[in-house]
Amino acid sequence: MLNIAINKTTTPKEKPTGALGFGKNFTDHMFIMNYTKGIGWHNPRIEPYANLSLSPASMVFHYGQEMFEGLKGYKNDQGESFLFRPEMNARRSNTTCERMCIPTIPEEDYVQAVRELVRVESDWIPTEKGTSLYIRPFIIGTEPYLGVDVSKEFLFIIIMSPSGAYYANGLAPVDIWIEDDYVRAVKGGMGFAKTGGNYASSLAAQLKAHDEGYAQVLWLDGVERKYIEEVGAMNIFFKIDGTIVTPHLSGSILPGITRDSVITLCKSWGMPVEERPISIDELLEAQKNGTLEEVFGTGTAAVISPVGKLRYKDDVMTIGTGEIGTFSQKVYDTLTGIQLGTEDDKFGWRTQV
């Protein structure tokens, strides 16, 4: 168990009013913990949110040794604060850390750090519909050394942001560009890890998609460029002829926590679920024969994001009526209901702060 020192600010900030947007405002405090080779993780503390002071030679700037996570805090009508499956974030963090040669953090310490920071900042949790407290844990290599090696020093930091919907239009369906030129990841690489390099490599395709009027990029596999993998910020699901289909975790896809939650929900409802390879040709055929009923993305930031349109080369597929599907709406309502405490948490996913 961590012995977390708490140094509270003497100049609290004004809390934002009106539309929050996403990831723009930050709370009064942050969590920091140091790692030094030979000592391990040490000096856990909560202190006022402030800029970092790092050497320009810090290895994270030159060799990208870093990872990050994302989860959310919620408050119910009784004023109680909750997290959604934080132990899964701790577990996935350690999977990423192992791939990035970053020292792991015991799951119970990770969750304790998140809970304690949320407890200190509980009055920052917004309660308006569609809002939450977005929580961003991350680790960076800070040793000042210009050599391709594993850093001997790290910082584990948690910052938090009261946020509204990830997409400005909320649950309005998004249009997605299926990328057939650039690739995001290949098996054996870092596709399954939550690290900045995966997102930096997606930016060129993202800009191309935006220029064409599309909100996000759906990636194909990096070898055959044939099999669907994931959206830039989400995992992807298809409802095809009554069956829920999502790409299987093959080493190049992020194992999303919302993805896992949706699969668990669908199975509990008796819906057939298939985790398997799905090719772009199969998707085009399903659209042509009318069996492609709904498409939606899943992720911590957006929770559920219905897809209204998919474009692949010269084919533009309108999904259903172009509006959110009834099944996508049911998944969203159930998941957010569990997160907010208005639905029965029969899976034990909520953690009280």
BELTANOR-V474886 format. One record per run of one state. SS is the DSSP state (h for helix, s for strand, l for the rest). FROM is the first residue (numbers start at 1). TO is the last residue. Records with the same first field share a line. If there is no record, write none. Layout:
SS = FROM-TO ; FROM-TO
//
This chain:
l = 1-4 ; 7-28 ; 37-39 ; 49-57 ; 64-65 ; 69-70 ; 76-80 ; 85-85 ; 100-106 ; 121-121 ; 125-131 ; 142-143 ; 145-152 ; 164-173 ; 180-195 ; 201-202 ; 212-215 ; 221-226 ; 232-233 ; 241-242 ; 247-256 ; 269-272 ; 276-278 ; 290-291 ; 300-302 ; 313-314 ; 319-325 ; 341-349 ; 353-353
s = 5-6 ; 29-36 ; 40-48 ; 58-58 ; 66-68 ; 71-75 ; 81-84 ; 132-141 ; 144-144 ; 153-163 ; 174-179 ; 216-220 ; 227-231 ; 234-240 ; 243-246 ; 273-275 ; 279-279 ; 292-299 ; 303-312 ; 315-318 ; 350-352
h = 59-63 ; 86-99 ; 107-120 ; 122-124 ; 196-200 ; 203-211 ; 257-268 ; 280-289 ; 326-340
//
